[in-house]
Amino acid sequence: MNHPTFQRPIFKSRVVPVIVISEVSQAVPMAHALLAGGIDVMEITLRHRAGLAAIEAVANNAPQMHVGAGTVTRAAEMQQVHDAGARFALSPGMSDALVQAAMDCRMPFMPGVMTPSEVMRARDHGFGLMKLFPAAQAGGMAMLKAMSGPLGDVQFCPTGGVTPENMAAFLKLSNVAMVGGSWLTPADAVAAQDWARITALAKEALAQVPGLQ
């Protein structure tokens, strides 16, 4: 299909911080803290009204960071995050309108799926990399293992229930390209502007990625 389906990651990190930013001023220091820890991607969600401006701030001031827009649930938001400078978009689900909007603005897009039928529908649209969300409620590692047989030609980014304790196990699965999680940017560290702690958490996460030790 002639549209960006995000078949392969455009960034190096297999750990994707999922971030809710409430103050735009937090965005760029957070991006630099993650980069210092070796993580070159961040998903800034649209769950807070500051999200769009935070994406723009990172895109303009931290060009080494691959900033993506998360929680894109409406077609109009796809053009908005594209214009703000997001390099890719993610959604907890998938709709025909979102797919069309991604095609229209040439935005690499990772749709959310939870069931085999949803995976098959996304694959029919040409997507080879999907967000399993919420991963824990969808069955977690057991579900991913079960789908690897009949749907072994697609890859996933499980998000929702991924922790420092189970991250490595997720990443060892053959159909897991990366994982997403919110533990890398804890609210108390962000509020205190403790960027050194976020850098340390990034380094700790990367140390657990299979093949990088």
C-alpha positions as CSV (number, residue, x, y, z in Angstrom):
1,M,0.0,0.0,0.0
2,N,1.2,3.5,-0.8
3,H,1.2,4.9,2.6
4,P,3.6,4.9,5.6
5,T,2.8,1.8,7.6
6,F,5.7,2.0,10.1
7,Q,6.9,-1.4,9.2
8,R,10.2,-0.8,10.9
9,P,11.2,1.5,13.8
10,I,12.8,4.8,12.7
11,F,14.7,5.0,16.0
12,K,17.3,2.8,17.7
13,S,15.8,2.3,21.2
14,R,13.6,-0.7,21.9
15,V,12.3,1.0,25.0
16,V,9.7,3.8,24.3
17,P,8.9,6.1,27.2
18,V,5.2,6.9,27.3
19,I,4.8,10.4,28.6
20,V,2.0,12.7,29.8
21,I,3.4,16.2,30.0
22,S,1.4,18.9,31.9
23,E,4.0,21.7,31.5
24,V,5.5,22.5,28.1
25,S,8.7,23.6,29.8
26,Q,9.3,20.0,31.0
27,A,9.5,18.6,27.5
28,V,12.9,19.6,26.2
29,P,14.9,18.9,29.4
30,M,13.2,15.5,29.6
31,A,14.2,14.8,26.0
32,H,17.8,15.7,26.7
33,A,17.7,13.6,29.9
34,L,16.5,10.5,28.0
35,L,19.1,11.1,25.2
36,A,21.8,11.2,27.9
37,G,20.6,7.8,29.0
38,G,20.8,6.4,25.5
39,I,17.1,6.5,24.6
40,D,16.4,8.3,21.3
41,V,12.6,8.1,21.2
42,M,9.7,9.5,23.3
43,E,6.0,9.2,22.9
44,I,4.3,12.3,24.2
45,T,0.6,11.6,24.5
46,L,-2.3,13.9,23.8
47,R,-3.9,13.1,27.2
48,H,-3.1,16.6,28.4
49,R,-3.7,19.8,26.5
50,A,0.1,20.6,26.8
51,G,0.9,17.6,24.7
52,L,0.8,19.2,21.3
53,A,3.0,22.1,22.3
54,A,5.4,19.8,24.0
55,I,5.8,17.8,20.8
56,E,6.6,21.0,18.9
57,A,9.1,22.1,21.6
58,V,11.0,18.8,21.4
59,A,10.9,18.8,17.6
60,N,12.4,22.3,17.4
61,N,14.9,22.0,20.3
62,A,16.0,18.4,20.5
63,P,16.4,17.2,16.9
64,Q,18.2,14.0,17.9
65,M,15.1,12.8,19.6
66,H,12.5,10.9,17.6
67,V,9.4,12.4,19.1
68,G,6.1,10.7,18.5
69,A,2.5,11.6,19.3
70,G,0.6,9.1,21.4
71,T,-3.2,8.8,22.1
72,V,-4.1,10.0,18.7
73,T,-7.7,9.0,18.5
74,R,-9.3,11.5,16.1
75,A,-8.5,12.0,12.4
76,A,-8.0,15.8,12.8
77,E,-5.3,15.1,15.4
78,M,-3.1,13.4,12.8
79,Q,-2.6,16.5,10.9
80,Q,-2.1,18.5,14.1
81,V,0.7,16.3,15.4
82,H,2.3,16.2,11.9
83,D,2.3,20.0,11.8
84,A,3.8,20.1,15.3
85,G,6.8,18.0,14.2
86,A,5.9,14.5,15.4
87,R,7.8,11.9,13.5
88,F,5.3,9.2,14.0
89,A,1.9,8.7,15.7
90,L,0.4,6.0,17.9
91,S,-3.2,5.2,18.9
92,P,-4.8,2.9,21.4
93,G,-6.9,1.6,18.6
94,M,-7.5,1.9,14.8
95,S,-10.2,3.4,12.7
96,D,-10.6,3.9,8.9
97,A,-10.5,7.7,9.5
98,L,-7.2,7.5,11.3
99,V,-5.6,5.3,8.6
100,Q,-6.8,7.7,5.9
101,A,-5.5,10.7,7.9
102,A,-2.1,9.0,8.2
103,M,-2.1,8.4,4.5
104,D,-3.1,12.0,3.7
105,C,-0.2,13.6,5.7
106,R,2.3,10.7,5.2
107,M,2.6,10.1,8.9
108,P,4.2,6.8,10.1
109,F,1.4,5.4,12.2
110,M,1.3,2.5,14.8
111,P,-2.4,1.5,15.4
112,G,-3.5,-0.2,18.6
113,V,-4.8,-3.7,18.6
114,M,-6.0,-6.1,21.3
115,T,-7.5,-9.2,19.5
116,P,-6.5,-11.4,16.6
117,S,-9.3,-10.0,14.5
118,E,-8.0,-6.5,15.1
119,V,-4.5,-7.6,14.2
120,M,-5.8,-9.1,10.9
121,R,-7.7,-6.0,10.1
122,A,-4.6,-3.8,10.7
123,R,-2.5,-6.2,8.6
124,D,-5.1,-5.9,5.8
125,H,-4.4,-2.1,5.9
126,G,-0.7,-2.9,5.4
127,F,0.5,-2.4,8.9
128,G,3.3,-4.7,10.0
129,L,4.0,-3.1,13.4
130,M,1.2,-2.6,15.9
131,K,0.7,-1.4,19.5
132,L,-0.7,-4.1,21.7
133,F,-2.8,-2.1,24.2
134,P,-3.6,-2.5,27.0
135,A,-1.1,-5.3,26.9
136,A,-1.8,-6.7,30.4
137,Q,-5.5,-6.8,29.9
138,A,-5.0,-8.3,26.4
139,G,-3.2,-11.2,27.9
140,G,0.4,-10.0,28.0
141,M,3.2,-12.3,27.1
142,A,0.8,-15.3,26.9
143,M,-1.3,-13.5,24.2
144,L,1.8,-12.5,22.2
145,K,3.1,-16.1,22.3
146,A,-0.3,-17.4,21.1
147,M,-0.5,-14.9,18.3
148,S,3.1,-15.6,17.1
149,G,1.9,-18.8,15.4
150,P,-1.1,-17.9,13.2
151,L,0.0,-14.2,13.0
152,G,3.7,-14.6,13.0
153,D,4.3,-12.0,10.2
154,V,3.6,-9.0,12.4
155,Q,5.4,-7.3,15.2
156,F,4.2,-5.6,18.3
157,C,4.9,-2.8,20.8
158,P,3.2,-3.9,24.0
159,T,2.2,-1.0,26.2
160,G,0.2,-1.0,29.4
161,G,1.5,-3.3,32.1
162,V,5.1,-3.4,30.9
163,T,7.4,-2.8,33.9
164,P,11.2,-2.9,34.6
165,E,10.7,-6.4,36.0
166,N,9.0,-7.9,32.9
167,M,10.5,-5.7,30.2
168,A,13.3,-8.1,29.2
169,A,11.0,-11.0,29.0
170,F,8.7,-9.1,26.6
171,L,11.6,-8.1,24.5
172,K,12.8,-11.7,24.2
173,L,9.6,-12.7,22.3
174,S,10.1,-13.1,18.6
175,N,7.2,-10.9,17.7
176,V,8.0,-8.0,20.0
177,A,9.9,-5.2,18.3
178,M,9.9,-2.8,21.3
179,V,8.0,-2.0,24.5
180,G,6.4,1.1,25.8
181,G,6.1,2.2,29.4
182,S,5.6,5.2,31.7
183,W,8.1,4.2,34.5
184,L,11.0,6.0,32.7
185,T,9.6,9.4,33.5
186,P,7.9,9.2,37.0
187,A,5.7,12.1,37.9
188,D,7.6,13.0,41.0
189,A,10.9,13.1,39.2
190,V,9.4,15.4,36.5
191,A,7.8,17.7,39.1
192,A,11.2,18.0,40.9
193,Q,13.0,18.5,37.6
194,D,15.2,15.6,38.6
195,W,16.5,15.0,35.1
196,A,19.5,13.0,36.4
197,R,17.1,10.4,37.8
198,I,15.4,10.1,34.4
199,T,18.8,9.6,32.7
200,A,19.6,6.9,35.3
201,L,16.3,5.1,34.7
202,A,16.9,5.2,30.9
203,K,20.4,3.6,31.4
204,E,18.9,1.0,33.7
205,A,16.3,0.1,31.1
206,L,18.7,-0.2,28.3
207,A,20.9,-2.4,30.4
208,Q,18.1,-5.0,30.4
209,V,17.5,-5.0,26.7
210,P,18.5,-8.4,25.3
211,G,21.5,-8.3,23.1
212,L,22.8,-5.0,24.4
213,Q,24.4,-6.1,27.6
